[in-house]
Amino acid sequence: MVWFKKRPRTLGKTDKKRALPTILAAGLLLLGLVWLFTNKETKGFLESKGLHFTQAKDLISSFTSKEQSSKAVKKIIKKDTALTKQLTKAELLKIDTLKSKIEFLTIDNAEGKNALLTFFQALDKASDSLFHVWYYGDSQIEGDRITQDLRLLLQKRFGGSGQGLITLNDVASYRYIETKTKGLAKYNVFINRKTSGFGFNGVKYKAAVTDTVQTGSYATLKIFPGLSFQRAYLFYGNSKAGKITTTIDKNKTQTIDIPEGQSMGKVLLSNAPFKEITVQFNLPGTDLYGYVLEGNKGIYLDNCGIRGHSGDGLFNIQNAAIQQQASAFNTKLIVFQYGNNAIPYIRGEQHAAQVGNEFYKLFVKFKKALPNVSILVVSGGDMGRIIDEKAVSYPQAATLALELEKAAAKAGCAYFDLYALMQREGGIAGWVKKGRASLDGHLSAYGQQFFANALYNELLKEYEIYRISKNKQHQ
């Protein structure tokens, strides 16, 4: 059998003669149709029969509308089209890369603006100034849990030396300090709800009424190696005239007068270094909030943890006190980490929504009192119980995390999903197995450090995105 290729047909003279009349006929037909549909009389007749001819301008308009719609979607995704046009391709690529690595942190508020802008702006100036972060929570952070790791990470990157605000005593132990008191009555917003005059941390002390400094109430602070700071202060409020006497390392003593009528005060106890300081109080009636260990600049993370607290007690802190103390401490970020204490008691989705709404009211309270301070909400983590000899998560943990996310978005706050972070590696059962948490949801030292690193890393990625775009966005 012989195979051969069929030669391609070429256009000869005869074909060319046939093609020309065909083209002319098609052109005449097209012109006829255009006249037919544009003539008013014939157009009206044809349209009455249900036939319509789309005008060229309408076709163009249709394509333009689709193109504008596509651009609108892109604008929503990128938030700021004008800014996007100003960024270089390298900058856009870096931003996209950073965003792809952010899994649990959301910083855009309802208006699409950066809810952590004030905090990021403060980080820019941390090398030359001093500012504070108030971190609220329950026993999950009590005794400087979580906050001590997050503080060290932030101070290593942005500067700062000191613990920030410390209560005069605490049932939980600290890493770098030890506290002890005698003759002081302690109050907090969770247990003592009918009491007023609290500091921003929701805790206060009252000294016993005495005639002499020697027999008065006292508080002792011991500093362990590893904690650096420049100065130690006593933070107080609603003062009555009186005195305090400080003893440094059991030999150096001085007496300090406290004036009458100060709604808030911060008096220097001693410059560093020292290993131990004892403060004796002859201050009946004055509200005592705690020590403040600070340096000259950088970031200071104040632990405001109260065991058993669900956050609602913070409504008892007067807005005027919040405003005055935030100004005195140059506070730029507030963090709320609550939820675990409520999880076992939530009866269903409707109840979870009610709890979420109460948290929303709390966020709004602080937002209205401090409109220029950033707020970050951290969800409750996962927690569980034993069922049929297996660790099983409370189903309400997921529901409450969702409601907290809604409340944060509605109030214009940033949000970090601790629950989702735990779910990524097996939930509470997985974290218990890896030694990161106990079944009741409390994080171990390893788990605290793991979470602090996760939060810090995502904050730093968003901060880097802000740094890339800030000059063009805010010029």
C-alpha positions in Angstrom: 0.0 0.0 0.0 1.3 3.4 -1.0 0.9 6.3 1.4 1.0 9.8 -0.1 0.3 13.3 1.2 -2.5 15.3 -0.1 -1.2 18.6 -1.3 -2.6 21.7 0.3 -5.1 23.5 -1.9 -3.9 27.0 -3.1 -6.1 29.8 -4.1 -6.0 30.1 -7.8 -7.3 32.9 -10.1 -10.7 31.3 -10.5 -11.2 31.2 -6.7 -10.2 34.8 -6.3 -12.8 35.8 -8.8 -15.5 33.8 -6.9 -14.4 35.3 -3.5 -14.9 38.9 -4.5 -18.6 38.8 -5.3 -19.2 36.8 -2.1 -17.6 39.5 0.0 -19.6 42.3 -1.8 -22.8 40.4 -1.3 -22.2 39.9 2.4 -21.4 43.6 2.8 -24.6 44.7 1.1 -26.6 42.3 3.3 -25.1 43.7 6.5 -25.8 47.3 5.4 -29.4 46.3 4.6 -29.8 44.8 8.1 -28.4 47.9 9.7 -30.8 50.2 7.8 -33.7 47.9 8.5 -33.2 48.0 12.3 -32.3 51.7 12.5 -35.2 52.9 10.3 -37.8 54.2 12.7 -40.8 52.7 10.9 -39.3 49.2 10.3 -37.7 49.2 13.8 -41.0 49.9 15.5 -42.7 47.2 13.5 -40.0 44.6 14.2 -39.8 45.5 17.9 -43.6 45.0 18.1 -43.0 41.5 17.0 -40.4 40.9 19.7 -37.3 41.5 17.7 -34.6 43.8 19.1 -31.3 45.1 17.8 -28.7 46.0 20.4 -27.0 49.3 19.6 -23.2 49.4 19.4 -23.1 52.0 22.2 -25.1 49.6 24.4 -22.7 46.8 23.7 -19.8 49.0 24.7 -21.6 50.2 27.8 -22.2 46.5 28.8 -18.5 45.6 28.5 -17.5 48.8 30.4 -20.0 47.9 33.2 -18.5 44.5 33.6 -15.0 45.9 33.6 -15.9 48.5 36.3 -17.5 45.7 38.4 -14.3 43.7 38.1 -12.3 46.7 39.2 -14.7 47.2 42.2 -14.0 43.7 43.3 -10.3 44.2 43.1 -10.6 47.4 45.1 -12.5 45.6 47.9 -9.8 42.9 48.0 -6.9 45.4 48.1 -8.7 48.0 50.2 -6.9 51.0 48.7 -6.6 51.2 44.9 -4.8 54.5 45.1 -2.2 53.1 47.4 -1.8 50.0 45.3 -0.9 52.1 42.2 1.9 53.8 44.2 3.5 50.6 45.5 6.2 48.9 43.4 5.8 45.3 42.2 8.4 44.2 44.7 6.5 45.9 47.5 3.2 44.4 46.4 4.9 40.9 46.2 6.3 41.3 49.7 2.9 42.3 51.1 1.2 39.4 49.4 3.8 37.0 50.8 3.4 38.4 54.3 -0.4 38.2 54.2 -0.3 34.6 53.0 1.5 33.7 56.2 -1.0 35.4 58.5 -3.5 32.8 59.6 -5.1 33.9 62.9 -4.9 37.7 63.1 -7.4 40.1 61.6 -6.7 43.8 61.9 -9.1 45.4 59.4 -12.1 47.1 61.2 -15.6 47.5 59.7 -14.4 50.5 57.7 -11.5 48.5 56.2 -9.0 50.6 58.3 -6.1 49.2 60.3 -7.5 48.7 63.9 -3.9 48.5 65.2 -2.7 51.7 63.5 -2.1 53.6 66.8 -0.1 50.6 68.2 2.0 50.4 65.0 2.7 54.1 65.1 3.8 53.8 68.7 6.2 51.0 67.7 7.8 53.3 65.2 8.6 55.7 68.0 9.6 53.1 70.7 13.3 53.8 70.3 12.8 57.4 71.5 9.7 57.2 73.7 7.9 55.0 76.3 4.4 53.5 76.0 2.3 50.9 77.6 0.1 48.0 76.6 -2.7 46.9 79.0 -3.3 43.1 78.7 -6.5 42.0 80.4 -7.5 38.4 81.2 -8.3 35.7 83.7 -6.2 33.0 85.3 -4.8 32.2 81.8 -2.5 35.2 82.2 -2.4 35.5 86.0 1.1 35.8 87.5 2.4 37.2 84.2 1.7 34.0 82.3 1.8 34.6 78.5 2.5 38.3 79.0 6.0 37.7 80.3 6.9 35.8 77.1 5.2 38.4 74.8 6.8 41.3 76.7 10.3 39.8 76.3 9.7 39.4 72.6 8.5 42.9 72.1 11.2 44.5 74.3 13.9 42.6 72.5 12.7 44.0 69.1 11.5 47.5 70.2 13.3 48.3 73.4 12.1 48.6 77.0 13.4 47.3 80.4 10.9 46.6 83.1 7.8 44.6 84.1 5.3 47.5 83.9 2.6 47.5 86.5 2.7 44.8 89.2 0.1 44.2 91.9 1.4 44.5 95.5 0.8 40.7 95.9 -0.5 37.8 93.9 -1.5 34.2 94.6 0.4 33.2 91.4 4.2 33.2 91.2 6.2 35.4 88.8 9.4 34.5 86.9 11.5 37.5 87.9 9.8 38.9 91.1 8.3 37.9 94.4 5.7 40.0 96.2 4.4 40.0 99.8 2.1 42.2 101.9 0.9 42.6 105.4 -2.0 44.6 106.8 -3.4 45.5 103.3 -6.9 44.8 102.2 -7.1 43.7 98.6 -10.1 44.4 96.3 -10.8 43.5 92.6 -13.6 44.3 90.2 -14.6 40.6 89.9 -15.2 39.9 93.6 -15.8 43.3 95.0 -18.3 44.6 92.5 -19.8 47.3 94.8 -16.4 48.9 95.4 -15.2 51.9 93.4 -11.9 53.7 92.9 -10.1 50.9 91.0 -7.0 51.4 88.8 -7.0 50.4 85.2 -5.9 46.9 86.2 -9.1 46.3 88.2 -7.2 45.9 91.5 -6.7 48.1 94.5 -5.4 47.9 98.1 -6.3 49.8 101.3 -3.8 50.3 104.1 -4.7 49.7 107.7 -5.3 52.8 109.9 -2.3 53.3 112.2 -0.6 56.1 114.1 3.0 55.2 113.4 4.9 54.0 110.3 6.6 51.3 112.3 3.3 49.5 113.1 1.7 50.2 109.7 0.9 48.0 106.7 3.7 47.1 104.4 4.5 45.5 101.0 7.8 43.9 99.9 9.1 43.4 96.4 12.0 41.1 95.6 13.8 41.3 92.2 15.4 38.1 90.8 18.4 38.1 88.3 17.3 38.5 84.7 14.9 41.5 85.1 16.4 44.8 84.2 14.7 48.2 84.8 15.7 51.8 85.7 13.2 52.9 88.2 10.5 51.6 90.6 7.4 53.7 91.3 4.3 53.3 93.6 1.1 53.9 91.7 -1.9 55.1 93.7 -5.1 57.1 93.6 -7.7 59.1 95.5 -5.0 60.1 98.0 -5.3 61.1 101.6 -2.5 63.0 103.2 0.1 60.6 104.7 3.5 59.1 104.4 5.4 56.1 103.1 8.8 54.8 104.2 11.0 52.8 101.8 13.8 50.5 102.8 16.2 49.4 100.1 18.1 46.1 100.5 17.4 46.3 104.3 19.6 49.2 105.0 18.8 52.4 103.0 15.7 54.2 104.3 13.7 57.3 103.2 10.3 58.8 104.0 8.1 60.3 101.3 5.1 62.5 101.8 1.9 61.8 99.9 -0.3 64.9 99.3 -4.0 65.1 99.8 -6.6 64.9 97.0 -4.7 63.4 94.1 -7.0 61.3 91.9 -4.0 59.5 90.5 -0.3 59.6 91.5 3.0 57.9 90.7 5.8 58.4 93.2 9.4 57.3 92.7 10.4 54.7 95.3 14.0 54.0 94.1 16.3 53.9 91.1 17.8 50.6 90.1 19.7 48.5 91.0 18.3 46.9 94.1 17.4 43.4 95.1 14.6 44.1 97.6 12.4 47.0 98.6 10.0 47.3 101.5 7.4 50.0 101.6 5.6 50.8 104.8 2.4 52.7 104.6 0.9 55.3 106.8 -1.8 56.1 104.2 -5.3 55.3 105.6 -7.9 55.9 102.9 -5.6 56.0 99.9 -6.1 53.5 97.1 -2.9 51.6 96.3 -2.7 50.1 92.8 0.8 48.5 92.6 4.4 49.0 91.7 5.6 50.2 88.3 9.0 49.0 87.0 10.1 51.1 84.0 13.0 52.3 81.9 13.5 55.4 79.8 11.9 54.2 76.6 10.4 51.2 74.8 7.3 49.1 75.3 5.8 48.0 78.6 3.2 45.2 78.9 1.0 45.5 82.0 -0.5 42.3 83.2 -4.1 42.8 84.3 -5.1 39.3 85.1 -7.7 38.3 87.7 -8.4 34.7 88.5 -12.0 33.5 87.6 -12.8 36.8 85.9 -15.0 36.9 82.7 -14.3 40.5 82.0 -17.6 42.0 83.0 -16.1 43.4 86.2 -14.2 45.9 84.1 -17.4 47.9 83.6 -16.8 49.0 87.2 -13.7 51.0 86.3 -14.8 54.5 85.7 -14.2 56.0 82.3 -12.6 59.1 83.8 -10.0 56.9 85.6 -9.4 54.9 82.4 -8.8 58.1 80.4 -6.6 59.8 83.0 -4.4 56.7 83.6 -4.1 55.9 79.9 -2.8 59.4 79.4 -0.3 59.1 82.3 1.0 55.7 81.1 0.9 56.7 77.4 -1.2 53.6 76.6 -1.4 52.7 72.9 -2.8 49.1 72.9 -5.4 47.2 75.0 -5.7 43.4 74.8 -8.7 41.5 76.0 -8.2 37.7 76.4 -11.4 36.2 77.9 -13.8 33.3 77.3 -12.6 30.1 78.9 -14.4 30.8 82.2 -17.7 31.0 80.3 -17.3 28.0 77.9 -18.6 25.3 80.3 -21.7 27.3 81.2 -22.9 28.2 77.7 -26.1 26.4 76.9 -26.3 26.9 73.1 -25.8 29.2 70.2 -28.3 31.8 71.4 -26.7 31.9 74.8 -23.3 32.2 73.2 -24.6 35.2 71.2 -25.8 36.8 74.4 -22.3 36.4 76.0 -20.7 37.7 72.8 -22.9 40.8 73.0 -21.8 41.5 76.6 -18.2 41.4 75.4 -19.2 43.8 72.6 -20.4 46.2 75.2 -17.1 45.9 77.0 -15.1 46.6 73.9 -17.3 49.6 73.1 -16.9 51.0 76.7 -13.1 51.1 76.2 -13.4 52.2 72.6 -15.5 55.2 73.6 -13.3 56.1 76.6 -10.1 55.8 74.5 -11.0 56.3 70.8 -7.3 56.7 69.8 -6.1 53.5 71.5 -5.9 50.3 69.5 -7.8 47.3 70.9 -7.0 43.6 70.2 -9.4 40.8 71.2 -7.9 37.3 71.7 -10.5 34.5 71.6 -10.8 32.0 74.4 -8.9 28.8 73.6 -10.1 25.3 73.4 -10.9 23.3 76.5 -12.4 19.9 77.2 -13.5 17.1 79.5 -13.2 13.3 79.6 -16.1 11.4 77.9 -15.8 7.6 77.6 -12.1 7.9 78.6 -11.3 10.3 75.8 -10.5 14.1 75.9 -13.4 15.8 74.1 -13.7 19.6 73.4 -16.7 21.6 74.7 -18.7 22.3 71.5 -19.4 25.8 72.9 -15.7 26.7 72.6 -16.0 27.0 68.8 -19.3 28.9 69.1 -18.0 31.4 71.6 -14.8 32.0 69.5 -17.1 32.9 66.6 -19.2 35.3 68.7 -16.1 37.0 70.0 -14.9 37.5 66.5 -18.2 39.1 65.5 -18.1 41.3 68.6 -14.6 42.4 67.8 -15.4 43.2 64.2 -18.5 45.1 65.2 -16.7 47.2 67.8 -13.8 48.0 65.4 -11.2 45.9 67.1 -8.5 43.6 65.8 -8.9 39.9 66.5 -6.6 36.9 67.1 -8.2 33.4 67.0 -6.5 31.4 69.7 -9.1 28.7 69.3 -8.2 28.2 65.6 -4.5 28.2 66.5 -5.2 25.3 68.9 -7.5 23.5 66.4 -4.7 23.5 63.8 -2.8 21.0 65.9 -5.5 18.8 67.2 -7.5 21.1 69.5 -7.3 20.6 73.3 -6.5 16.9 73.0 -3.6 17.6 70.7 -2.2 20.3 73.0 -2.5 18.1 76.0 -0.7 15.4 74.2 2.1 17.8 73.2 2.4 19.2 76.8 1.1 22.6 75.8 -2.1 22.7 77.9 -4.1 20.9 80.6 -7.6 19.6 79.7 -9.2 22.6 81.4 -7.6 24.9 78.8 -4.9 26.4 80.9 -1.7 26.6 78.9 1.5 25.1 80.2 4.8 27.1 80.3 5.5 25.6 76.9 2.0 26.4 75.6 2.2 30.0 76.8 5.5 30.5 75.0 4.1 28.8 71.8 1.1 31.1 71.8 3.1 34.2 72.6 5.4 33.5 69.7 2.4 32.9 67.4 0.8 36.2 68.4 4.0 38.1 68.2 4.9 36.7 64.8 1.6 37.6 63.2 1.6 41.1 64.8 5.1 41.6 63.3 4.0 40.6 59.9 1.1 43.1 59.9 3.5 45.7 61.3 5.9 45.0 58.4 3.0 45.5 55.9 2.2 48.8 57.6 5.8 49.8 57.4 6.0 49.1 53.7 2.9 51.1 52.9 2.8 53.8 55.6 4.8 56.5 53.8 2.6 56.4 50.8 -0.6 55.7 52.7 -0.3 58.5 55.3 1.8 61.2 53.4 
